[in-house]
Amino acid sequence: MMKEPGRSLHQNYHDQHYGFPIHDDNELFGRLLMEINQAGLSWEIILKKEKNIRQAYDNFNIEKVASYTDKDRERLLSDPGIIRNKLKVNAAIENAKFILAIQKEYGSFEKWMEHHHPKSKEEWVKLFKKTFRFTGGEIVNEFLMSIGYLPGAHSQTCPIYQEVLKAKPIFLKKLEHINIQKFISDWIVASNAFDTEKYLDFYLPDAVLDDPSVGRKFSGHKGVKEYFESYFIGYNTHTIQVNLAIADEENAHLEVEFTGDFPEGKIGGTFDFKIRNGKIAFVKADLIH
């Protein structure tokens, strides 16, 4: 049996915090910071130091941490009450800066999280590694479970599981039916802006794009990126919607007009979409000369 005070620390976190949604950006940042600091250590060490960590990082105030100077880094690295690891300290400061940029674009860190829901653990890990510092698979998984984005914080037989459900964690939220008309319109906007990253975000990681006119199928984000950069950016291709027929919540047929730096100058085209979990799973493109 675990001895005090460790048992009480774990019990409090388990019963009052673990798996419960967090709606405050500073606290979301704080939880991520703590998970990063836990890497290679026991969670009990982090819980024992939580008060000191919170105080040292200005109560997890994102703006304040993002503005930390070299003097603040030195202060943190000389504070015995926290985890004095240079990589972890630097990650806290840099991640705060990244979150400020996210807030500017999405309105809040929480809205950024909601925007990317739902994702598999693997997809979340890939996104966090691309966006933040010091965010490996275990860190991201624990962070997401601890705030209700992934299930697994509690077994279904645990009494606290029912309390977590009452708090409506987002992992329970089924994907709302997307507005396909708006989805396709936004997809065209991203295409015409030649914004590769935003364009790829419309596709599932394992999506397939089939274009018989070029004699190939393009698989995954790597393949779709190659297609987009070769035939849209490469030919300065702009897309104009002519007609959209929505068969159901997952299937749509789009007729378009293309203009660009190709011999015809202007051609027609169609796309047949298969949408799954709010993303494009399959699309067949066809040119009409």
C-alpha positions as CSV (number, residue, x, y, z in Angstrom):
1,M,0.0,0.0,0.0
2,M,1.3,3.5,-0.9
3,K,2.3,5.5,2.1
4,E,1.3,9.1,2.9
5,P,1.6,11.8,1.7
6,G,2.0,10.2,-1.7
7,R,-1.3,8.3,-1.5
8,S,-3.3,11.4,-0.7
9,L,-1.6,13.3,-3.6
10,H,-2.5,10.5,-6.1
11,Q,-6.0,10.2,-4.7
12,N,-6.7,13.8,-5.0
13,Y,-5.4,14.0,-8.6
14,H,-7.2,10.7,-9.5
15,D,-10.6,11.7,-8.0
16,Q,-10.7,15.4,-8.8
17,H,-8.6,16.1,-11.9
18,Y,-7.5,13.0,-14.0
19,G,-9.7,12.7,-17.1
20,F,-11.9,15.8,-16.4
21,P,-12.2,18.4,-19.1
22,I,-10.2,21.7,-18.7
23,H,-11.7,24.8,-20.3
24,D,-9.1,27.4,-19.2
25,D,-6.2,27.9,-21.6
26,N,-3.7,28.6,-18.9
27,E,-4.6,25.4,-17.1
28,L,-4.4,23.5,-20.3
29,F,-1.0,24.8,-20.8
30,G,-0.1,24.0,-17.2
31,R,-1.2,20.4,-17.6
32,L,0.9,20.1,-20.8
33,L,3.8,21.6,-19.0
34,M,3.5,19.2,-16.1
35,E,3.2,16.2,-18.4
36,I,6.4,17.3,-20.2
37,N,8.1,17.7,-16.8
38,Q,7.1,14.2,-15.8
39,A,8.9,12.6,-18.7
40,G,11.4,10.1,-17.2
41,L,10.2,10.7,-13.7
42,S,7.3,9.5,-11.5
43,W,4.1,11.3,-11.5
44,E,4.3,11.5,-7.7
45,I,7.4,13.7,-8.0
46,I,5.4,16.1,-10.2
47,L,2.5,16.1,-7.8
48,K,4.8,16.9,-4.9
49,K,6.3,19.8,-6.8
50,E,3.1,21.0,-8.4
51,K,2.7,24.0,-6.1
52,N,6.3,25.1,-6.7
53,I,6.0,24.5,-10.4
54,R,2.8,26.6,-10.6
55,Q,4.4,29.4,-8.6
56,A,7.7,29.3,-10.6
57,Y,5.8,29.5,-13.9
58,D,3.5,32.4,-12.9
59,N,0.5,30.2,-12.3
60,F,0.9,28.9,-15.8
61,N,0.0,32.3,-17.3
62,I,0.7,31.8,-21.0
63,E,1.5,35.4,-21.8
64,K,4.0,35.8,-18.9
65,V,5.8,32.5,-19.6
66,A,6.0,33.4,-23.3
67,S,7.8,36.6,-22.4
68,Y,10.4,34.9,-20.2
69,T,14.0,36.1,-20.8
70,D,17.3,34.4,-20.3
71,K,17.2,35.7,-16.7
72,D,14.0,33.8,-16.1
73,R,15.6,30.6,-17.6
74,E,18.4,31.0,-15.2
75,R,15.9,31.5,-12.3
76,L,14.1,28.3,-13.2
77,L,17.2,26.2,-13.7
78,S,18.4,27.2,-10.2
79,D,15.1,26.6,-8.5
80,P,15.3,23.3,-6.5
81,G,11.5,23.3,-6.1
82,I,10.9,22.4,-9.7
83,I,12.3,20.1,-12.4
84,R,15.6,21.7,-13.4
85,N,16.0,20.4,-16.9
86,K,17.1,22.8,-19.6
87,L,15.2,21.1,-22.4
88,K,12.0,21.1,-20.3
89,V,12.4,24.7,-19.2
90,N,13.0,25.8,-22.8
91,A,10.0,23.7,-24.0
92,A,7.7,25.5,-21.5
93,I,8.7,28.9,-22.8
94,E,8.6,28.0,-26.5
95,N,5.3,26.2,-26.1
96,A,3.8,29.2,-24.5
97,K,4.8,31.2,-27.5
98,F,3.3,28.6,-29.8
99,I,0.0,28.7,-27.9
100,L,-0.1,32.5,-28.2
101,A,0.0,32.1,-31.9
102,I,-2.7,29.5,-31.8
103,Q,-4.9,31.8,-29.7
104,K,-4.4,34.5,-32.3
105,E,-5.5,32.2,-35.1
106,Y,-8.2,30.1,-33.4
107,G,-9.3,32.3,-30.5
108,S,-8.1,29.9,-27.8
109,F,-5.9,26.9,-27.2
110,E,-9.1,24.9,-26.4
111,K,-10.7,25.9,-29.7
112,W,-7.6,24.7,-31.5
113,M,-8.0,21.4,-29.7
114,E,-11.7,21.2,-30.6
115,H,-10.9,22.0,-34.2
116,H,-8.7,19.0,-34.5
117,H,-11.1,16.6,-32.7
118,P,-11.5,13.8,-33.3
119,K,-8.1,12.2,-34.0
120,S,-6.5,8.9,-33.2
121,K,-3.7,8.9,-30.7
122,E,-1.2,8.5,-33.6
123,E,-2.7,11.5,-35.4
124,W,-2.6,13.6,-32.2
125,V,1.0,12.7,-31.6
126,K,2.0,13.7,-35.1
127,L,0.1,17.0,-34.7
128,F,1.7,17.8,-31.3
129,K,5.2,16.9,-32.5
130,K,4.7,19.3,-35.4
131,T,3.3,22.1,-33.3
132,F,5.2,21.9,-29.9
133,R,8.5,21.1,-28.3
134,F,9.2,18.0,-26.2
135,T,6.0,16.2,-27.0
136,G,6.5,12.5,-27.5
137,G,3.9,9.8,-27.7
138,E,3.6,9.1,-24.0
139,I,3.5,12.7,-23.1
140,V,0.8,13.5,-25.7
141,N,-1.3,10.4,-24.8
142,E,-1.2,11.2,-21.1
143,F,-2.0,14.8,-21.7
144,L,-5.0,14.0,-23.9
145,M,-6.4,11.3,-21.5
146,S,-5.9,13.7,-18.5
147,I,-8.2,16.3,-20.1
148,G,-10.8,14.0,-21.6
149,Y,-9.8,14.1,-25.3
150,L,-8.9,10.4,-25.3
151,P,-10.5,7.7,-23.2
152,G,-8.5,5.6,-20.8
153,A,-7.9,7.7,-17.7
154,H,-10.3,5.5,-15.7
155,S,-11.7,2.0,-16.3
156,Q,-15.5,1.8,-16.7
157,T,-15.7,0.1,-13.3
158,C,-13.9,2.9,-11.5
159,P,-16.4,5.1,-9.5
160,I,-14.7,8.3,-10.8
161,Y,-15.5,7.2,-14.4
162,Q,-19.1,8.1,-13.9
163,E,-18.1,11.5,-12.5
164,V,-15.9,12.1,-15.6
165,L,-18.9,11.3,-17.8
166,K,-21.0,13.9,-16.0
167,A,-18.4,16.5,-16.9
168,K,-18.9,15.6,-20.6
169,P,-15.4,14.9,-21.9
170,I,-15.0,15.5,-25.5
171,F,-14.1,11.9,-26.3
172,L,-17.8,11.1,-25.8
173,K,-18.8,13.7,-28.3
174,K,-19.7,12.1,-31.6
175,L,-18.6,14.0,-34.7
176,E,-21.3,16.4,-35.7
177,H,-22.6,16.1,-39.2
178,I,-20.5,18.5,-41.2
179,N,-21.9,21.1,-43.5
180,I,-20.6,19.6,-46.8
181,Q,-21.4,22.7,-48.8
182,K,-19.2,24.8,-46.6
183,F,-16.6,22.1,-46.3
184,I,-16.2,21.9,-50.1
185,S,-16.2,25.7,-50.4
186,D,-13.5,26.0,-47.8
187,W,-11.6,23.2,-49.6
188,I,-11.7,25.3,-52.8
189,V,-10.5,28.4,-50.9
190,A,-7.5,26.5,-49.5
191,S,-6.7,25.2,-53.0
192,N,-6.9,28.6,-54.7
193,A,-4.7,30.1,-51.9
194,F,-2.1,27.4,-52.7
195,D,-2.0,26.7,-48.9
196,T,-0.6,23.2,-48.9
197,E,-0.8,22.7,-45.1
198,K,-4.4,23.9,-44.9
199,Y,-5.3,21.9,-48.1
200,L,-3.9,18.7,-46.6
201,D,-5.9,19.2,-43.4
202,F,-9.1,18.4,-45.4
203,Y,-7.8,14.9,-45.9
204,L,-7.5,11.9,-43.7
205,P,-3.9,10.7,-43.2
206,D,-4.7,7.6,-45.3
207,A,-6.8,9.3,-47.9
208,V,-6.6,8.3,-51.6
209,L,-6.9,10.7,-54.5
210,D,-7.5,9.0,-57.8
211,D,-7.0,11.0,-61.0
212,P,-7.2,8.9,-64.2
213,S,-6.2,11.9,-66.3
214,V,-2.7,11.6,-64.9
215,G,-2.9,7.8,-64.7
216,R,-2.2,7.6,-61.0
217,K,-3.6,7.2,-57.5
218,F,-2.1,9.4,-54.8
219,S,-2.1,7.9,-51.3
220,G,-1.9,9.6,-47.9
221,H,-0.8,13.2,-47.2
222,K,2.5,12.6,-49.0
223,G,0.7,11.6,-52.2
224,V,-2.0,14.3,-52.0
225,K,0.7,16.9,-51.4
226,E,2.6,15.7,-54.5
227,Y,-0.6,15.9,-56.5
228,F,-1.5,19.4,-55.2
229,E,2.0,20.9,-55.7
230,S,2.4,19.3,-59.2
231,Y,-0.9,20.0,-60.8
232,F,-2.4,22.9,-58.9
233,I,0.5,25.0,-57.6
234,G,2.7,23.9,-60.6
235,Y,0.1,25.0,-63.2
236,N,-1.3,28.0,-61.2
237,T,-4.6,26.2,-61.3
238,H,-7.6,28.0,-59.8
239,T,-10.9,26.2,-59.2
240,I,-14.4,27.7,-59.6
241,Q,-17.4,25.8,-58.4
242,V,-20.1,25.2,-61.0
243,N,-22.4,22.7,-59.3
244,L,-22.4,20.6,-56.1
245,A,-24.7,17.6,-55.7
246,I,-24.8,16.2,-52.2
247,A,-26.0,12.6,-52.1
248,D,-25.8,12.0,-48.4
249,E,-23.7,12.8,-45.3
250,E,-20.6,11.1,-46.8
251,N,-20.9,11.5,-50.6
252,A,-20.8,14.5,-52.9
253,H,-20.3,15.2,-56.6
254,L,-18.7,18.5,-57.5
255,E,-18.5,20.1,-61.0
256,V,-15.9,22.8,-61.4
257,E,-14.1,25.0,-63.9
258,F,-10.3,25.2,-63.9
259,T,-8.2,28.1,-65.1
260,G,-4.4,28.0,-65.2
261,D,-1.2,27.9,-67.1
262,F,-2.1,24.9,-69.3
263,P,-2.6,24.9,-73.1
264,E,-6.4,25.0,-73.0
265,G,-6.4,27.9,-70.5
266,K,-9.8,26.8,-69.2
267,I,-11.2,23.3,-68.7
268,G,-14.0,21.6,-66.8
269,G,-13.6,18.9,-64.1
270,T,-15.5,16.9,-61.6
271,F,-14.7,15.5,-58.1
272,D,-16.5,12.7,-56.4
273,F,-15.9,12.8,-52.7
274,K,-16.2,10.1,-50.0
275,I,-16.1,11.9,-46.6
276,R,-15.4,10.1,-43.3
277,N,-15.1,11.6,-39.8
278,G,-15.2,15.1,-41.2
279,K,-12.3,14.6,-43.6
280,I,-11.9,13.4,-47.2
281,A,-11.3,9.7,-47.3
282,F,-11.4,9.2,-51.1
283,V,-11.8,11.6,-54.0
284,K,-11.8,10.8,-57.7
285,A,-10.9,13.6,-60.0
286,D,-11.8,13.7,-63.7
287,L,-11.0,16.3,-66.3
288,I,-13.5,17.4,-68.9
289,H,-12.0,18.9,-72.1
